[in-house]
């Protein structure tokens, strides 16, 4: 399959990880032993169906730790700086899973 440049491709990981054709009738159950003979055996030789850094019951185990670290870093920045939108900011929203600024959110930081 050839895709044009600039296309955004989204994979429905939660659907892939709950697919009974790939994982069997117990696809929605937490069963770590299904991997005891390797990913190929667990996925009926469809290894590309295993995307461990996802959401749901197969999410990355360090996800919560990473989010706590990010929150702490943000708190440390907000204790020392105030911010406002830069004069160069142009309001233009785009949709990619959620709404976000198309050209980023240009901020001006000032030390408190």
N, C-alpha and C positions, 0 to 999 in steps of 0.2 A: 504494500500500500504506500503510495506517495502522497504526502500532505503538502499543501502550499506553505511557503514561508510566512511566519507571523500568526499562524493559526493557534488557537488555544484549545488544548485537548484536556478534558476532565475525565478521570476514571471513576466510576462508581464503586469505590473500594469496599464499602459496606455491603454492597450487593454481591461483589465477587467473593468476599469472605463468608457469605452465607449461602452460596450456591450449592445446592444439594448434588448437582451433577459433578462438581469438583471435589467436594469435601465429604459427601455421603449424607445419609438421612439425619445424622446428628450434627450437622454443620453449625447450628446455632448454639451448641453446647460447648462449654469450656472443657476441653479434653487434651491437656498437654501431651499425654501418652501417644496421641495420634502421630507425633513427630519422632517417636522412638526409633523408627526405621528410616528416617530421613524425609525430606520435603517431597521428593518424587513419589514415595509410597503414600504419603498423607494426601497428596493432591491428584492422585491417579495420573502421574507423569505430566502434570501441568504446572511445573515449578513457577512459571511466570504469574500464576494466580496467587502466590504468597507474597503479600505486601505488608510486612510487619509494622511499619511505622505509619499507622493508620489511625482509626478511631474505633470505638466499640470495645469489645472484650479482647481485641488483639493489638491494642494501642502500645506504643513504645513505653516501656516501664519508666524511663527517665523523663517523660513528658511533664509530669507534675513538678519535678525538680527544676527543669529548665524554665518553666513558667514562673516559679518562685524566684529564681535568679533574675529573670527579666524584670519582675515587679520590684525587686530590691534595687536593681540598677536604676530604674525609673524614679523610685523614691529618693535615692541619693542625688540624682540630677535635679529633681524638683525642690529639694531642700536648699540648693545652692543657686538655682537659676529661675528666672521667670521667662516666659516666652509669649510671643504674639505672632500673628501671621505677618509674613514679610510683605512689603509693598509690591514685590514682584510676583506674589501669588495670584494665579488666575483660577477662578472657580470653574472647574469642569469635572463632572463626575463620570465615571465609567463603571460598568458592571463586570465583575469577574468573581463569581460566587457571591460576592457582596458588593455594596457600593463603596467606591474609594476614589480619591482624587486622581484624575487622569495623569497629571504631571507631578504628582507628589504634593506634600504639604510643606511649602517653604516656610520655615520659622526663623524668627530672630530671637536669639537668646541674650538675656541680660543678667549679669551676675547680681545676686541679691546682696 
